[in-house]
Amino acid sequence: MNNQGLKIRNAKLEEFENVGKLMIKVYSQLEGFPKESEQPEYYKMLLNVGDLTENKNTELLVAISNRNKVVGAVLYFSDLKNYGSGGTITKIKNASGFRLLAVDPKERGKGIGKLLSKECINRAIKLNQNQLYIHSTESMKIAWGMYERLGFLRYSEIDFIQGELPVFGFKLSI
């Protein structure tokens, strides 16, 4: 893992478009994940991910390389009511969550996803929350393993189906 020189911070307005394009690039390349033609509204949401920060308690975090390039991003929710996925997660109180974690394919294997995940964990700790929730799919098995190594456990109570795609819940007790 080599993430020297990486900074995690909130995305700037002028970075929103590039972050959205990065998310589309990452998610459209996942084997077994729905394509844009199958879920156009989902991909529209990815492209416009920065718009989600208009919701209170929602932050778009980015990993910035030492060359000042966005190499990863994640959407963090300090209140799950704006989490915006399917299922029952939005009803959970006093907890945080994150979703839409994306790392530039050219930068994978450097610990960027782990660094972004840990930043979300740290933010939840600072808010004195004792739970952090996420979702993943079979297409995201590499990330799934990383989440488990960070201490997340399967939490089927928040599973749901997105179109025909099973989406699996995870919970970290802090």
Residue pairs with C-beta under 8 A, 6 or more apart in sequence:
1 109
1 110
1 111
1 114
2 110
2 111
3 63
3 110
3 111
3 112
3 115
4 66
5 65
5 66
6 63
6 64
6 65
6 66
6 71
6 112
6 115
7 63
7 64
8 61
8 62
8 63
8 64
8 115
8 116
8 119
9 61
9 62
9 64
10 59
10 60
10 61
10 62
11 19
11 50
11 53
11 60
11 61
11 62
11 70
11 73
13 50
15 50
15 62
15 70
16 48
16 49
16 50
16 51
16 60
17 50
18 70
19 49
19 50
19 60
19 62
19 70
19 73
19 102
20 46
20 47
20 48
20 49
20 50
21 47
22 70
22 72
22 73
22 102
22 104
23 46
23 47
23 49
23 73
23 100
23 102
24 36
24 43
24 46
24 47
25 102
25 104
25 105
26 102
26 103
26 104
26 105
27 33
27 43
27 46
27 102
28 35
28 36
28 43
29 105
30 137
30 139
30 140
31 139
32 137
32 138
32 139
33 137
33 139
33 140
33 165
34 42
34 162
34 163
34 164
34 165
36 43
38 163
39 162
39 163
42 162
45 52
45 84
46 100
49 60
49 73
49 75
49 100
50 60
52 58
52 60
52 75
52 82
52 84
53 59
53 60
55 82
56 79
56 82
57 77
57 78
57 79
57 81
57 82
58 75
58 76
58 77
58 78
58 82
59 75
59 76
59 77
59 78
59 123
60 73
60 74
60 75
60 76
61 73
61 74
61 75
61 76
61 116
61 119
61 120
62 70
62 72
62 73
63 70
63 71
63 72
63 73
63 103
63 112
63 115
63 116
64 70
64 71
65 71
65 107
70 104
71 103
71 104
71 107
71 112
72 101
72 102
72 103
72 104
72 107
72 112
72 113
72 115
72 116
73 100
73 101
73 102
73 116
74 98
74 99
74 100
74 101
74 102
74 116
74 117
74 119
74 120
75 98
75 99
75 100
76 96
76 97
76 98
76 119
76 120
76 123
77 83
77 96
77 97
77 98
77 99
78 96
78 123
78 124
78 127
78 129
79 96
80 89
80 90
80 91
80 92
80 93
80 95
80 96
80 97
80 133
81 90
82 90
83 89
83 90
83 97
83 99
83 133
84 90
84 99
85 99
85 135
85 160
85 162
85 167
86 160
86 161
86 162
86 167
87 135
87 158
87 159
87 160
87 167
87 169
88 157
88 158
88 160
89 97
89 133
89 135
89 158
89 169
92 131
92 133
92 158
94 129
94 130
94 131
95 124
95 129
95 130
95 131
95 132
95 133
96 120
96 123
96 124
96 127
96 129
96 131
96 132
96 133
97 132
97 133
97 134
98 116
98 117
98 120
98 132
98 134
99 134
99 135
101 113
101 116
101 117
101 143
103 112
103 113
103 116
104 112
113 143
113 146
114 146
114 150
117 146
117 147
117 150
118 150
120 132
121 132
121 150
121 172
121 174
124 131
124 132
124 174
125 174
129 174
130 173
130 174
131 171
131 172
131 173
131 174
132 152
132 171
132 172
132 174
133 155
133 158
133 169
133 170
133 171
133 172
134 147
134 152
134 169
134 170
134 172
135 158
135 160
135 167
135 168
135 169
135 170
136 143
136 144
136 147
136 167
136 168
136 170
137 165
137 166
137 167
137 168
138 166
138 168
144 168
147 170
147 172
148 170
150 172
151 172
151 173
152 170
152 171
152 172
153 170
153 171
153 172
153 173
154 168
154 169
154 170
155 169
155 170
155 171
156 168
156 169
157 169
158 169
158 171
159 166
159 167
159 168
159 169
160 167
161 167
